[in-house]
């Protein structure tokens, strides 16, 4: 079973994610942004790997968000980068 997200990495850390990440639409993106706020974090940036199919927060946060999107899904705010 995959370790629960979010995963945090410092610039000097090796990025090691679980091998069994699953997905495929219907993601609720809001808990990650809620977690950042609840933990009183001020990230330099948040990067989301996604198919962009799901429920987004209504308003963008006060930090940059990059959506790395595999597929044709649209994002309501932030910077969308196409992955194919």
C-alpha positions in Angstrom: 0.0 0.0 0.0 1.3 3.5 -0.9 2.4 5.8 1.8 0.0 8.7 2.3 0.6 12.0 0.7 1.6 14.8 0.7 5.2 14.1 0.3 7.7 16.8 1.2 11.2 17.1 -0.2 14.0 19.6 0.5 16.1 20.7 -2.6 18.9 18.4 -1.4 16.7 15.4 -0.8 16.3 12.5 -3.3 12.7 12.4 -4.5 11.5 8.9 -3.8 7.8 8.2 -4.3 6.0 4.9 -3.7 6.0 2.6 -6.8 2.2 1.8 -6.5 0.6 5.3 -6.9 -2.8 4.8 -8.5 -5.2 7.3 -10.0 -7.5 7.9 -12.9 -10.0 10.7 -12.3 -12.2 11.9 -9.5 -9.5 13.3 -7.4 -10.4 15.8 -4.7 -7.5 18.3 -4.9 -8.7 20.4 -1.9 -7.2 18.3 1.0 -3.6 19.1 -0.1 -4.3 22.8 0.0 -6.2 22.4 3.3 -3.3 20.5 4.7 -0.8 23.3 3.7 -3.1 25.8 5.4 -3.7 23.7 8.5 0.1 23.1 9.0 0.6 26.9 8.6 3.1 26.2 5.7 4.3 28.8 3.2 5.6 26.8 0.3 7.7 28.4 -2.4 5.6 26.3 -4.8 3.3 23.3 -5.0 3.6 20.9 -7.9 0.7 18.6 -8.6 1.0 15.6 -10.9 -2.5 14.9 -12.2 -5.0 14.2 -15.0 -6.8 17.3 -13.8 -10.1 15.4 -13.4 -11.6 16.2 -10.0 -12.6 18.9 -7.5 -10.4 22.0 -7.3 -10.4 24.6 -4.5 -12.5 27.6 -5.7 -9.8 30.1 -5.1 -6.0 29.8 -5.7 -3.6 29.9 -2.7 -1.1 32.7 -2.1 1.8 30.6 -3.5 2.5 29.4 -7.0 0.9 26.1 -8.2 2.1 24.1 -11.1 -0.2 21.4 -12.5 1.7 18.7 -14.4 -1.2 17.3 -16.5 -1.3 14.0 -18.3 -4.3 14.2 -20.5 -6.6 17.0 -21.7 -8.0 18.2 -18.4 -8.2 21.9 -17.7 -7.1 23.6 -14.4 -9.0 26.7 -13.0 -5.8 28.6 -11.9 -2.1 28.1 -11.6 0.3 27.1 -14.4 -0.6 24.1 -16.4 2.2 22.1 -18.0 1.3 19.3 -20.4 2.8 15.9 -19.9 2.8 13.4 -22.7 
